[in-house]
Amino acid sequence: MTAYNRGDIVLVPFPFSDQTTIKKRPAVVISSSRYNAVSQDIIIMAVTSQTEKSFEIGECLIKKWKEAGLLKPSAIKPAISTIEQKLVLKKLGVLSSEDLLSLVLW
């Protein structure tokens, strides 16, 4: 099993808040590496490329989106989910130290 770390950008089937629909989208791992090593789950936050709209409360812009493995300018949405690690489709990249700090301070 791949080991995931806080700040990893992964492609996952992310559930909508009504839990009836999913969308394949990038997400950032927010659970600790220690937790991820002993759990079958990871805790993630959704990533969106819809940055041209006004930021909703709680969205965090990813400044170094290319370095994070994303195809477009993106932001982290205030949508948290716990999923099984085996559902991760692939790892796309890693948040920069600057972007991870912004998320932690958010």
N, C-alpha and C positions, 0 to 999 in steps of 0.2 A: 504494500500500500504506500502511496506517495505521502510524504510528510509535508503538511501545510503549515505555514507560519503566518503570524499576524502581519497583514499588509500584502499578502499574496492576492493577485487578481486572478480569478478563476471564472470559467464559463460554466454556468449551471442552469438547470430548469428552475427558475425562481417563481415561487407561488405568489399570486395576487393576494391581497388582504382578505378576500372572501374565501380563500382556500379551495375554490372550485376550478381555477384556471392557472396554468403556468405559462411562463414565457422564457425562452432561452435567452439569457442575458449575462453580461459580466457582473461579477460581485466581488467585494473585497472581504477577505477573511479578517474577522475582528477577534475571534477567540485566540487564546494564547497557544504558543507552540507546545507547551507542557500539556494543556488540555487536549489539544489535537492528537498528541502522541498516545494518549490513553483512552480516548473516546472514539466511537465510530462516527460521531457527528462533528460538524464544524458550525460555527456561528458566523453569519455573513450579513453584509449590507449590500443592497442593490446599487448598481451603477447605471447611470443614464447618459445618453449623448444629447439629450434635449436641453442644451445649455443656452439656447437663444431666448428661451422664455425667462421671465423673471424667476429668480431663485425662490423656491418655496422655503418656508421656515425649516431650518435644519439641513439644507443641502450644503455640501462641501465641495468646492471646485477642485478638481485634480489638475494642478498646474503643469506637471510633467507627465501628461497623458501618453505621449509617444513612448517615453521610457518605461511606462507601466504596461506596455503591450496593447494599448487601446488604439483603435483605428480612427477615432474622432475625439475632439475635445469632449470631456466628460465630467460628471459630478457624481458624488456619492449621495444617494437618496436616504432619507430617514425611514427606511424600510428594512427591518431586521428579520432574519429567518434562521432557523436551525435545520440543517439538512444532513443526511448521511454522506460521509466522505466519498463513498462509492458512486454517488450521483454526479460528482464533478466530471464534466466532459473533458476539460483540459485546463492546465494552468497557462494563463496568458502572459503574466509578468509579475512585477512587484512594484508597489508604491515607493516613490522616493522617500528618503528620510524626512524631507520637508513636508511632503504631502501626508505622510503618516503622522507627523507631529500635528499638522493642522487638524487631522481627524481626531486625534487624542484630545486636543484642546477644544474641539468643537463641543 
